[in-house]
Amino acid sequence: MKKAKLGILLAAGLGLSACGDLNPTQQRTATGALGGGAVGGILGSFSGNAGLGALLGAGVGGAGGYLYDQSQQSRQPYYDNRGRGRGRDRDRYR
């Protein structure tokens, strides 16, 4: 039993260490999957199948995190170009 706990702890530590160098898309997708998995596991435990709830929640949360990231990326060019106009256009954005 002690070896199993140590193995689980080691696997969790290695899994978390792999998250250190993620780009924003990967971070948002992983955060959505983690949050969705947690909520899905809690809700699934009420129906007696926490594992299936966590699996479905992680899938939905990951997809939601990815879609949120794509939404934020589509807005970014507006903020990058804001206030760079000349003359009258420049004053409109201030």
Secondary structure, 3 states (H helix, E strand, C coil): CHHHHHHHHHHHHHHHHCCCCCCHHHHHHHHHHHHHHHHHHHHHHHHCCHHHHHHHHHHHHHHHHHHHHHHHHHHHHHHHHCCCCCCHHHHHCC
